[in-house]
Amino acid sequence: MNATYDVIVVGARIAGATLAWELSRIGLRTLLLDRADFPSDTLSTHNVYANTLSKFREMGVLDELLATGTPLYNRAHVNFEGAVIDGRFPPVDGIDGCLCVKRKYIDDILFRHARSQPDVTAITGFRATGLLRDADGTVTGVTGVSREGQVQSFSAGLVVGADGRRSSVREWAGAERRLSVPTDYASYVAYVDGYDQGGERFVEFYKQGDKLAIAFPTSDSQYVIGFMFPLTDAARIARLRDEPESGLRALAEEGLSATALPARLRSASFAGRVRALLGYDNDWHQGMGRGWALIGDAFSFKDPAVGQGMHDAVFGAGLLAKTLSGYRPEDWRRAWEEMSARYEEGMRDKLMSRFEIGCQMTRNAPMPQELLAAYRLIGKDEQATRVFLGMYNYASEPGDIDREVGRLLAGIQAPGA
């Protein structure tokens, strides 16, 4: 096996596997590393919208994702404190739907696809333990331990951290944290069988007081349901530690009583263990330095309620590959600052608006009455509803929603003008 590559990618799930595929297309010799073996599960709400499905179609994996039996859906029901928005996501690139594939399927499919590409070498069961550097501090590779306990080192012109929210590569590289907004919420994720929506499958999002919940139709004829409540509710956290299923059922009945969730959950049965995320930061990091770069949650993690993590991982992989493609590998050493500026500017231009929405949603604060009034207006208008939902799959931008609200307000005021 070679010991020298153009790029080493640490982390082979959605971000790392997509990046390896992108790098293969531009002819870069890539080593893809992960401490896990695939298929392998991880904590995630794992929903993707049509814009990301379009990329999966380009990659040649969409049919295999659909073959998992995970249902496409294109309807959303949103209930913010009684302000209801119910409608269809607009299509993107001819794809009219969303797909919430379990990570044990999607990561495995993407990993196998990446491994099959020319110039990609993949090693699982490898635990990276540090970065190699040259005399001027530039990162030149990684060192780690194989499944058999053998210490190994690999060299490359660039090491990419695709190793998640608690990225070790980010820590070893010393990446600056540019923005950080801590959440006010504890988050719990569960899979359920028999969650009955009465026919058509769709995503549900509820906010009632300081409680939130979201339900996605997912693989294996199940739903993945996320629950959020204030981190300060120590009694509820203690109950969920001891009695996770009954605790979440009580949360639905007590905290989300004005929504359809409790009734649907009563007829459902929990499948597998409930997983918790007790506090996290919405953070944005420096994306590239001398010999290293970050993608996916290693670069930026935002509140999972906005459902953008999978998209951001795929987009970041494409952007990083595009950035690298503008330079020959032998020229990277003199171009780190220039490449970093291009990469970080592209990430900021594309992703920052949704990051800011995540930072707003992560705070336990009452929704302003003016905002609820705007949501009620949107929910009564089909065009405005599609623009609102299109913000999630990048068919529209947050500013487009503001313009729709302005249009609706103008229509109300016009008769009395």
Secondary structure, DSSP 8 states (H G I E B T S, - for coil): --SEEEEEEE--SHHHHHHHHHHHHTT--EEEEESS-SS---S----B-HHHHHHHHHHT-HHHHHTTT---B-EEEEEETTEEEEEE---BTTB--BB---HHHHHHHHHHHHHTSTTEEEEES-EEEEEEE-TTS-EEEEEEE-TTS-EEEEEEEEEEE---TT-HHHHHHT--EEEEEE-SEEEEEEEEE----SSS--EEEEEETTEEEEEEE-STT-EEEEEEEETT-HHHHHHHHH-HHHHHHHHHHHHSTTSSHHHHHHT-EEEEEEEEEE--EEEEE--EETTEEE-GGGTEE--GGG--HHHHHHHHHHHHHHHHHTS-GGGGGG-HHHHHHHHHHHHHHHHHHHHHHHHHHTS-----HHHHHHHHHHHT-HHHHHHHHHTTTTSS-HHHHHHHHHHHHHHHHGGG-
